[in-house]
Amino acid sequence: MMSASDIAILVNLLDGWQNLFLKGNQRGMFFIWLSDHAKMEIHAETFKEKLSEWLLGTTDAKALYAEIFTIHAEILWVSHRTKP
């Protein structure tokens, strides 16, 4: 099990990646996907808080890292496959 501070570091990395790679419509598409994937309403303003809350509920370390990599992959996919 990861601590809240460990998850906060990972969430900060994801926040930095989405801010770096996603522009305009890409951000909207990403947050629609993430809200559907996490089954909770997540917006740019609540990204870090809601993502931390969701990831803290993951008890299996492998599942937690799988979610982190899935979100990172989605950020990269959206940034390269859609227009800003």
Buried (B, 14 or more C-beta within 10 A) or exposed (E): EBEEEEBBEBBEEBBEBBEEBBEEEBBBBBBEBBBEBBEEEBEBEEBBEBBBBBBBEBEEEEEBEEBBEEBBEBBEEBBEEBEE
